[in-house]
């Protein structure tokens, strides 16, 4: 497990390191702190997935922030009876 240095600020998210296949061998890509982009709600890490023909790297991605619910409607007139 890699060591995680302190975050540079509250608006940063940790992207963990992972093994990559590069030029015929595996190389370690260390983790890093990244500023969370507007509209994102955190990092979904990448992972290796076993497939019928071998292994495939599924890259990580930013999780979209869930839309906020609109405020409740305000009645503009009294209901008719």
Buried (B, 14 or more C-beta within 10 A) or exposed (E): EEEEEEEEEEEBBBBBBBEEEEEEEEEEEEBEBBEBEEEBEEBEBBEEEEEEEEEEEEEBEBEEEEEEEEEEEEEEEEEEE
